């Protein structure tokens, strides 16, 4: 690790730390802020799914903090206990965001499908990146740099495609929550803050991945001189 590595890596790492702090402070604030409609996260997600005709899609409670996600293979929504049960702006916002991913899936939203296709490739790239240093002893420096460029290009591409998927899920969530009257217009600003804070963590992850890619690209360019 040279100073040059940190030059590329530091912006993403710093934004990542800031995004984590921002998310936990915003979430902790709005998980205590009751939503006027009085719905739990699970009830809000149920209404959104039902309205879209996804009446058979299960909504399950899972352990852990902010472990909420939509599983496109199981076609099911998983909400952390906090968001499943709480009748707060944060819970309703996060749950609606996950329901937004289910709506994307139903509408065959192209970036979501591209992201799903990239999942196995990205998983392979991530494990390969760990083995990269070991591989270096076998391959020699020039080839290992090239391998790193390919691996981090895949990871960066995945993180870039994640952005429209996440922003679109949040905008679908806001529209649905307001349309269904689950969130009142005067509450929507607060809910947007929770969703924006969550989105920032994805921007940071993208910046980290691009920073790593640029670093190895710079190394690769130099190795050819
Ligand atoms: Zn999401």
Boltz pocket constraint, residues with backbone or C-beta under 6 A from the ligand:
constraints:
  - pocket:
      binder: B
      contacts: [[A, 97], [A, 98], [A, 101], [A, 165], [A, 166], [A, 169]]
      max_distance: 6.0
